[in-house]
Amino acid sequence: MFLLLATLLLASNPGGEEQLLRDKAREFRAALLDRHLSPEGLVLYRIDLDTIRADLRAGTYPDLADTPTFNGLYAATACTRARIEEGADARQARGDADRALSGLEFLMDVTGRRGLLARGARRIDEPAPDEGRKKWFPGAPGLERYRWRGDASVDQYANGLLPAASECRGLFPARARRLVTDFAAHLLEHDLQLLDADGRRTRFGDLSADSGFGLNSIAQLTAYAAFALSAELDPDPRWAAARDERRDRYRVAARGRTTNVRVLGITNHSNDLMAWNLYRVLIPLARRTEDPALADLRHGMHRTWLRVRPDRNPYFVSVFCSVEPESCDLEALAEAREVLVRFPLEKRKVAPAPELGQLPLALLPGRKWQRLAREPVPMELRPPSSLEWKSSPHRLARGVDPSIEYTGIDYLSAYWLYREVEKRFERR
Protein backbone atom coordinates (compact mmCIF):
# COMPACT_ATOMS: atom_id res chain seq x y z
CA MET A 1 0.00 0.00 0.00
CA PHE A 2 2.87 2.37 0.86
CA LEU A 3 4.54 1.87 -2.51
CA LEU A 4 1.23 2.29 -4.32
CA LEU A 5 0.58 5.61 -2.62
CA ALA A 6 4.12 6.77 -3.37
CA THR A 7 3.67 5.85 -7.04
CA LEU A 8 0.39 7.74 -7.23
CA LEU A 9 1.94 10.77 -5.59
CA LEU A 10 4.84 10.90 -8.02
CA ALA A 11 2.66 10.24 -11.04
CA SER A 12 0.57 13.29 -10.20
CA ASN A 13 3.55 15.67 -10.42
CA PRO A 14 3.55 17.33 -13.85
CA GLY A 15 6.89 17.92 -15.53
CA GLY A 16 6.20 21.65 -15.84
CA GLU A 17 5.88 21.98 -12.09
CA GLU A 18 9.16 20.16 -11.55
CA GLN A 19 10.86 22.53 -13.99
CA LEU A 20 9.41 25.48 -12.05
CA LEU A 21 10.88 24.14 -8.80
CA ARG A 22 14.26 23.50 -10.40
CA ASP A 23 14.35 26.93 -12.05
CA LYS A 24 13.59 28.52 -8.71
CA ALA A 25 16.51 26.64 -7.14
CA ARG A 26 18.74 27.86 -9.96
CA GLU A 27 17.72 31.49 -9.40
CA PHE A 28 18.23 31.33 -5.64
CA ARG A 29 21.66 29.79 -6.14
CA ALA A 30 22.63 32.50 -8.65
CA ALA A 31 21.59 35.25 -6.24
CA LEU A 32 23.52 33.58 -3.43
CA LEU A 33 26.74 33.42 -5.45
CA ASP A 34 26.28 36.93 -6.85
CA ARG A 35 25.74 38.94 -3.67
CA HIS A 36 25.42 36.74 -0.58
CA LEU A 37 28.81 35.00 -0.51
CA SER A 38 32.05 36.61 0.64
CA PRO A 39 35.49 35.75 -0.79
CA GLU A 40 36.15 33.78 2.42
CA GLY A 41 33.05 31.67 1.76
CA LEU A 42 30.87 33.33 4.40
CA VAL A 43 27.15 33.29 3.67
CA LEU A 44 25.91 36.86 4.13
CA TYR A 45 22.30 35.94 4.67
CA ARG A 46 20.98 39.47 5.30
CA ILE A 47 22.36 42.18 3.05
CA ASP A 48 21.70 45.81 2.15
CA LEU A 49 21.40 45.93 -1.62
CA ASP A 50 22.54 49.56 -1.62
CA THR A 51 25.91 48.77 -0.01
CA ILE A 52 26.66 45.09 -0.61
CA ARG A 53 29.02 45.60 -3.57
CA ALA A 54 31.17 47.96 -1.53
CA ASP A 55 30.90 45.66 1.49
CA LEU A 56 32.16 42.70 -0.54
CA ARG A 57 35.13 44.72 -1.85
CA ALA A 58 36.10 46.20 1.51
CA GLY A 59 35.17 43.28 3.76
CA THR A 60 32.79 45.44 5.80
CA TYR A 61 30.28 42.63 5.91
CA PRO A 62 26.90 42.97 7.64
CA ASP A 63 26.75 42.39 11.38
CA LEU A 64 25.35 38.85 11.40
CA ALA A 65 24.76 36.49 14.32
CA ASP A 66 23.94 33.17 12.63
CA THR A 67 26.56 32.77 9.90
CA PRO A 68 27.55 29.19 10.92
CA THR A 69 23.91 28.09 10.59
CA PHE A 70 23.69 29.34 7.03
CA ASN A 71 27.13 28.09 6.02
CA GLY A 72 26.38 24.69 7.48
CA LEU A 73 22.98 24.39 5.81
CA TYR A 74 24.50 25.55 2.51
CA ALA A 75 27.20 22.87 2.76
CA ALA A 76 24.75 20.13 3.77
CA THR A 77 22.38 21.11 0.97
CA ALA A 78 25.13 21.15 -1.65
CA CYS A 79 26.41 17.73 -0.54
CA THR A 80 22.87 16.32 -0.73
CA ARG A 81 22.52 17.74 -4.22
CA ALA A 82 25.90 16.34 -5.29
CA ARG A 83 24.74 12.91 -4.14
CA ILE A 84 21.64 12.85 -6.36
CA GLU A 85 22.81 14.82 -9.41
CA GLU A 86 25.04 13.66 -12.25
CA GLY A 87 27.74 15.10 -14.49
CA ALA A 88 28.19 18.88 -14.55
CA ASP A 89 25.36 19.42 -12.05
CA ALA A 90 27.04 17.14 -9.51
CA ARG A 91 30.36 18.91 -10.03
CA GLN A 92 28.66 22.27 -9.57
CA ALA A 93 27.10 21.08 -6.31
CA ARG A 94 30.46 19.78 -5.08
CA GLY A 95 31.98 23.19 -5.79
CA ASP A 96 29.22 24.85 -3.77
CA ALA A 97 29.88 22.49 -0.88
CA ASP A 98 33.59 23.24 -1.04
CA ARG A 99 32.92 26.99 -0.76
CA ALA A 100 30.44 26.57 2.07
CA LEU A 101 32.80 24.34 4.05
CA SER A 102 35.60 26.86 3.52
CA GLY A 103 33.45 29.50 5.15
CA LEU A 104 32.60 27.21 8.07
CA GLU A 105 36.29 26.37 8.54
CA PHE A 106 37.15 30.06 8.41
CA LEU A 107 34.62 30.79 11.17
CA MET A 108 36.46 28.28 13.35
CA ASP A 109 40.00 29.30 12.37
CA VAL A 110 39.45 33.02 12.94
CA THR A 111 38.69 32.47 16.64
CA GLY A 112 42.04 30.80 17.32
CA ARG A 113 40.30 28.41 19.73
CA ARG A 114 39.89 24.81 18.70
CA GLY A 115 36.26 23.97 18.03
CA LEU A 116 34.89 27.46 18.71
CA LEU A 117 32.85 29.04 15.92
CA ALA A 118 32.54 32.76 15.35
CA ARG A 119 29.03 34.03 14.77
CA GLY A 120 30.35 36.24 11.99
CA ALA A 121 33.48 38.05 10.84
CA ARG A 122 34.61 41.23 9.07
CA ARG A 123 37.78 42.58 7.58
CA ILE A 124 38.84 45.77 9.35
CA ASP A 125 41.39 48.55 9.08
CA GLU A 126 40.35 50.44 12.21
CA PRO A 127 39.40 49.49 15.78
CA ALA A 128 35.88 48.16 16.22
CA PRO A 129 33.23 50.73 17.15
CA ASP A 130 31.23 50.41 20.35
CA GLU A 131 28.58 47.78 19.61
CA GLY A 132 26.86 47.57 22.96
CA ARG A 133 26.67 44.08 24.47
CA LYS A 134 27.92 42.33 21.34
CA LYS A 135 31.25 40.61 21.82
CA TRP A 136 33.84 41.19 19.10
CA PHE A 137 37.40 39.84 19.20
CA PRO A 138 40.54 40.31 17.08
CA GLY A 139 41.34 37.58 14.57
CA ALA A 140 43.71 34.72 15.40
CA PRO A 141 47.39 34.87 14.34
CA GLY A 142 47.54 34.96 10.56
CA LEU A 143 44.03 36.41 10.41
CA GLU A 144 44.70 39.69 12.19
CA ARG A 145 42.93 41.63 9.43
CA TYR A 146 39.66 40.28 10.75
CA ARG A 147 37.58 40.69 13.83
CA TRP A 148 34.97 38.17 14.74
CA ARG A 149 31.71 38.17 16.64
CA GLY A 150 31.68 35.86 19.64
CA ASP A 151 29.03 34.44 21.94
CA ALA A 152 28.32 31.41 19.72
CA SER A 153 25.34 29.39 20.87
CA VAL A 154 24.29 25.77 20.57
CA ASP A 155 22.15 26.44 17.50
CA GLN A 156 25.20 27.34 15.40
CA TYR A 157 26.39 23.75 15.90
CA ALA A 158 23.03 21.96 15.80
CA ASN A 159 21.83 23.80 12.69
CA GLY A 160 25.19 24.39 11.01
CA LEU A 161 28.28 22.37 11.81
CA LEU A 162 26.67 19.00 12.53
CA PRO A 163 24.47 18.75 9.40
CA ALA A 164 27.41 19.92 7.27
CA ALA A 165 29.80 17.33 8.71
CA SER A 166 27.22 14.55 8.50
CA GLU A 167 26.08 15.23 4.92
CA CYS A 168 29.57 15.98 3.58
CA ARG A 169 31.48 13.16 5.28
CA GLY A 170 31.47 11.12 2.06
CA LEU A 171 32.65 13.86 -0.31
CA PHE A 172 35.00 15.64 2.12
CA PRO A 173 35.91 13.08 4.81
CA ALA A 174 38.99 14.84 6.23
CA ARG A 175 37.27 18.20 6.47
CA ALA A 176 34.12 16.76 8.02
CA ARG A 177 36.24 14.86 10.55
CA ARG A 178 38.21 17.94 11.50
CA LEU A 179 35.12 20.12 12.02
CA VAL A 180 33.30 17.68 14.26
CA THR A 181 36.28 16.39 16.24
CA ASP A 182 37.45 19.94 16.95
CA PHE A 183 33.98 20.69 18.28
CA ALA A 184 34.01 17.53 20.38
CA ALA A 185 37.48 18.37 21.71
CA HIS A 186 36.32 21.85 22.73
CA LEU A 187 33.49 20.29 24.72
CA LEU A 188 35.73 17.76 26.46
CA GLU A 189 38.35 20.37 27.29
CA HIS A 190 35.81 22.79 28.78
CA ASP A 191 33.34 20.57 30.67
CA LEU A 192 30.73 20.65 27.91
CA GLN A 193 30.76 24.46 27.74
CA LEU A 194 31.41 26.79 24.80
CA LEU A 195 34.05 29.26 25.95
CA ASP A 196 34.79 32.53 24.17
CA ALA A 197 38.24 34.02 23.62
CA ASP A 198 37.93 35.81 26.98
CA GLY A 199 37.46 32.48 28.74
CA ARG A 200 33.83 33.14 29.58
CA ARG A 201 31.02 30.75 28.75
CA THR A 202 28.78 31.96 25.97
CA ARG A 203 25.20 32.85 26.85
CA PHE A 204 23.68 29.71 25.32
CA GLY A 205 26.81 27.59 25.47
CA ASP A 206 25.98 25.04 28.17
CA LEU A 207 25.77 21.62 26.48
CA SER A 208 26.11 19.58 29.65
CA ALA A 209 23.54 17.21 31.12
CA ASP A 210 22.64 20.04 33.53
CA SER A 211 21.73 22.44 30.74
CA GLY A 212 18.46 24.17 31.49
CA PHE A 213 18.27 22.47 34.90
CA GLY A 214 18.73 19.18 33.09
CA LEU A 215 15.72 19.84 30.82
CA ASN A 216 17.39 21.27 27.69
CA SER A 217 17.35 18.20 25.48
CA ILE A 218 18.44 20.21 22.41
CA ALA A 219 21.75 21.18 24.03
CA GLN A 220 22.30 17.67 25.42
CA LEU A 221 21.59 15.97 22.09
CA THR A 222 23.92 18.42 20.32
CA ALA A 223 26.79 17.30 22.53
CA TYR A 224 25.76 13.68 22.02
CA ALA A 225 25.81 14.16 18.25
CA ALA A 226 29.27 15.73 18.41
CA PHE A 227 30.71 12.72 20.22
CA ALA A 228 28.75 10.09 18.27
CA LEU A 229 29.72 11.50 14.87
CA SER A 230 33.33 11.96 15.98
CA ALA A 231 33.41 8.32 17.11
CA GLU A 232 32.28 7.23 13.64
CA LEU A 233 34.76 9.42 11.76
CA ASP A 234 37.84 9.24 13.99
CA PRO A 235 39.50 6.33 15.89
CA ASP A 236 40.34 8.35 19.03
CA PRO A 237 38.66 6.36 21.85
CA ARG A 238 37.71 9.52 23.73
CA TRP A 239 34.78 10.15 21.44
CA ALA A 240 33.10 6.78 21.91
CA ALA A 241 33.70 6.97 25.65
CA ALA A 242 32.09 10.41 25.85
CA ARG A 243 29.18 9.25 23.69
CA ASP A 244 28.55 6.21 25.84
CA GLU A 245 28.76 8.25 29.04
CA ARG A 246 26.18 10.71 27.68
CA ARG A 247 23.90 7.84 26.72
CA ASP A 248 24.31 5.42 29.64
CA ARG A 249 25.20 7.55 32.64
CA TYR A 250 23.36 10.77 31.86
CA ARG A 251 20.67 9.14 29.69
CA VAL A 252 20.46 12.15 27.39
CA ALA A 253 18.78 10.22 24.58
CA ALA A 254 16.17 8.72 26.90
CA ARG A 255 15.55 12.08 28.58
CA GLY A 256 15.52 13.86 25.24
CA ARG A 257 12.32 12.32 23.94
CA THR A 258 10.68 15.75 24.14
CA THR A 259 12.81 18.18 22.14
CA ASN A 260 10.43 21.12 21.97
CA VAL A 261 7.23 21.84 23.84
CA ARG A 262 4.21 23.83 22.70
CA VAL A 263 2.07 25.50 25.36
CA LEU A 264 -1.28 26.69 23.98
CA GLY A 265 0.36 26.65 20.57
CA ILE A 266 3.22 28.93 21.65
CA THR A 267 6.72 27.65 20.96
CA ASN A 268 10.21 28.63 19.90
CA HIS A 269 10.33 27.65 16.24
CA SER A 270 14.12 27.91 16.24
CA ASN A 271 14.14 24.93 18.60
CA ASP A 272 12.03 22.99 16.11
CA LEU A 273 14.67 23.58 13.45
CA MET A 274 17.44 22.43 15.77
CA ALA A 275 15.50 19.29 16.66
CA TRP A 276 15.03 18.31 13.02
CA ASN A 277 18.63 19.00 12.11
CA LEU A 278 19.73 16.84 15.04
CA TYR A 279 17.41 14.00 13.98
CA ARG A 280 18.76 14.36 10.44
CA VAL A 281 22.22 13.62 11.84
CA LEU A 282 21.55 11.30 14.77
CA ILE A 283 19.06 8.73 13.50
CA PRO A 284 20.96 7.64 10.34
CA LEU A 285 24.15 7.71 12.41
CA ALA A 286 22.60 5.50 15.09
CA ARG A 287 21.49 3.03 12.42
CA ARG A 288 24.94 2.93 10.81
CA THR A 289 26.72 2.38 14.13
CA GLU A 290 24.03 0.20 15.80
CA ASP A 291 23.76 2.70 18.64
CA PRO A 292 21.41 1.52 21.43
CA ALA A 293 20.08 5.09 21.58
CA LEU A 294 18.21 4.57 18.29
CA ALA A 295 14.89 3.62 19.88
CA ASP A 296 14.83 6.72 22.09
CA LEU A 297 15.85 8.97 19.20
CA ARG A 298 13.11 7.58 16.97
CA HIS A 299 10.58 7.98 19.75
CA GLY A 300 11.59 11.61 20.18
CA MET A 301 11.40 12.26 16.45
CA HIS A 302 7.90 10.81 16.15
CA ARG A 303 6.67 12.88 19.08
CA THR A 304 8.18 15.96 17.49
CA TRP A 305 6.55 15.09 14.18
CA LEU A 306 3.10 15.07 15.80
CA ARG A 307 3.72 18.62 17.05
CA VAL A 308 5.01 20.11 13.80
CA ARG A 309 2.78 18.22 11.35
CA PRO A 310 0.16 21.03 11.20
CA ASP A 311 2.84 23.57 10.21
CA ARG A 312 3.25 22.03 6.72
CA ASN A 313 6.97 22.73 6.86
CA PRO A 314 8.61 21.18 3.77
CA TYR A 315 12.05 20.99 5.39
CA PHE A 316 10.76 19.07 8.40
CA VAL A 317 8.67 16.80 6.19
CA SER A 318 11.65 16.06 3.96
CA VAL A 319 13.92 15.30 6.91
CA PHE A 320 11.29 12.96 8.36
CA CYS A 321 10.77 11.12 5.07
CA SER A 322 14.50 10.97 4.38
CA VAL A 323 15.38 9.60 7.80
CA GLU A 324 12.48 7.14 7.97
CA PRO A 325 10.84 6.56 4.58
CA GLU A 326 8.73 3.70 5.89
CA SER A 327 6.94 6.21 8.17
CA CYS A 328 6.71 8.96 5.57
CA ASP A 329 3.40 10.83 5.61
CA LEU A 330 2.69 11.03 1.89
CA GLU A 331 -0.09 13.57 2.30
CA ALA A 332 2.37 15.81 4.15
CA LEU A 333 4.94 15.20 1.42
CA ALA A 334 2.45 16.36 -1.22
CA GLU A 335 1.72 19.44 0.88
CA ALA A 336 5.45 20.09 1.15
CA ARG A 337 5.72 20.15 -2.61
CA GLU A 338 2.84 22.62 -2.81
CA VAL A 339 4.56 24.93 -0.31
CA LEU A 340 7.74 24.81 -2.39
CA VAL A 341 5.75 25.62 -5.55
CA ARG A 342 4.26 28.64 -3.79
CA PHE A 343 7.55 29.73 -2.19
CA PRO A 344 8.16 33.28 -3.50
CA LEU A 345 11.37 34.24 -5.27
CA GLU A 346 11.15 37.64 -3.63
CA LYS A 347 13.32 37.66 -0.51
CA ARG A 348 13.29 41.41 0.11
CA LYS A 349 11.38 43.18 2.88
CA VAL A 350 8.75 44.60 0.55
CA ALA A 351 5.27 45.78 1.47
CA PRO A 352 2.96 42.86 2.33
CA ALA A 353 0.06 41.79 0.17
CA PRO A 354 -3.32 43.23 1.30
CA GLU A 355 -4.63 39.70 1.86
CA LEU A 356 -2.28 39.31 4.83
CA GLY A 357 -4.29 41.82 6.84
CA GLN A 358 -7.52 39.96 6.17
CA LEU A 359 -6.56 36.63 7.71
CA PRO A 360 -8.40 35.56 10.89
CA LEU A 361 -6.28 36.11 14.00
CA ALA A 362 -5.37 33.54 16.63
CA LEU A 363 -7.00 34.07 20.02
CA LEU A 364 -3.62 34.19 21.77
CA PRO A 365 -0.48 36.07 20.73
CA GLY A 366 2.76 34.21 20.09
CA ARG A 367 6.19 34.64 21.62
CA LYS A 368 7.05 38.25 22.45
CA TRP A 369 3.33 39.06 22.13
CA GLN A 370 3.38 39.00 18.35
CA ARG A 371 0.06 38.83 16.49
CA LEU A 372 -0.46 35.50 14.74
CA ALA A 373 -2.87 34.18 12.16
CA ARG A 374 -5.22 31.41 13.24
CA GLU A 375 -3.98 29.05 10.50
CA PRO A 376 -0.58 28.83 8.77
CA VAL A 377 -0.25 31.81 6.45
CA PRO A 378 -0.14 30.83 2.77
CA MET A 379 3.50 30.64 1.75
CA GLU A 380 3.26 33.39 -0.87
CA LEU A 381 1.82 35.86 1.68
CA ARG A 382 4.27 35.37 4.54
CA PRO A 383 6.50 38.28 5.54
CA PRO A 384 10.11 37.57 4.52
CA SER A 385 12.34 35.74 6.97
CA SER A 386 16.07 35.18 7.04
CA LEU A 387 15.32 31.46 7.40
CA GLU A 388 11.71 30.41 6.88
CA TRP A 389 12.02 27.08 8.69
CA LYS A 390 12.88 28.66 12.05
CA SER A 391 10.09 31.25 11.85
CA SER A 392 6.45 30.91 12.81
CA PRO A 393 4.25 29.97 9.82
CA HIS A 394 1.49 32.01 11.52
CA ARG A 395 3.46 35.27 11.64
CA LEU A 396 1.99 38.58 10.47
CA ALA A 397 4.84 41.00 11.31
CA ARG A 398 5.32 43.47 8.49
CA GLY A 399 8.65 45.33 8.64
CA VAL A 400 9.28 46.97 5.26
CA ASP A 401 12.70 47.89 3.82
CA PRO A 402 13.10 46.95 0.13
CA SER A 403 16.87 47.43 0.31
CA ILE A 404 17.18 44.46 2.71
CA GLU A 405 17.41 41.05 1.04
CA TYR A 406 17.69 37.57 2.54
CA THR A 407 19.22 34.53 0.92
CA GLY A 408 17.19 31.59 -0.41
CA ILE A 409 18.99 28.86 1.50
CA ASP A 410 15.70 28.00 3.19
CA TYR A 411 14.18 27.07 -0.17
CA LEU A 412 17.32 25.28 -1.37
CA SER A 413 17.69 23.21 1.80
CA ALA A 414 14.09 21.97 1.60
CA TYR A 415 13.99 21.51 -2.18
CA TRP A 416 17.11 19.36 -2.57
CA LEU A 417 16.24 17.17 0.39
CA TYR A 418 12.73 16.80 -1.00
CA ARG A 419 14.21 15.80 -4.37
CA GLU A 420 16.34 13.14 -2.68
CA VAL A 421 13.22 11.71 -1.02
CA GLU A 422 11.33 11.80 -4.31
CA LYS A 423 14.15 10.01 -6.12
CA ARG A 424 14.19 7.32 -3.46
CA PHE A 425 10.50 6.64 -4.07
CA GLU A 426 11.09 6.62 -7.83
CA ARG A 427 13.70 3.88 -7.45
CA ARG A 428 11.18 1.77 -5.54
Buried (B, 14 or more C-beta within 10 A) or exposed (E): EEEEBBEEBBEEEEEEBBEEBEEBBEEBBEBBEEBBBBEBBBBBBBBBEEEBEEBBEEBBBBEBBBBBBBBBBBBBBBBBBBBBBEEEEBEBBBEBBBBBBBBBBBBBBBBBBEBBBBBBBBBBEEEEEEEEEBBBBBBBEEBEEBBBBBBBBBBBBBBBBBBBBBBBBEBBEEBBBBBBBBBBBBBBEBEBBBBBBEEBBBEBBBBBBBBEEEEBBBBBBBBBBBBBBBBBBBEEEBBBEBBBBBBEEBBBBBBBBBBBEEEEBBBBBBBBBBBBBBBBBBBBBBBEBEBEBBEBBBBBBBBBBEBBBEBBBBBBBBBBBBBBBEEBBBEBBBBBBEBBBEBBEEBBBBEBBEEBEEBEEBEEEBEEEEEBBEEBBBBEBBBBBBBBBBBBBBBBBEEEEEEBBBBBBBBBBBBBBBBBBBEBBEEE
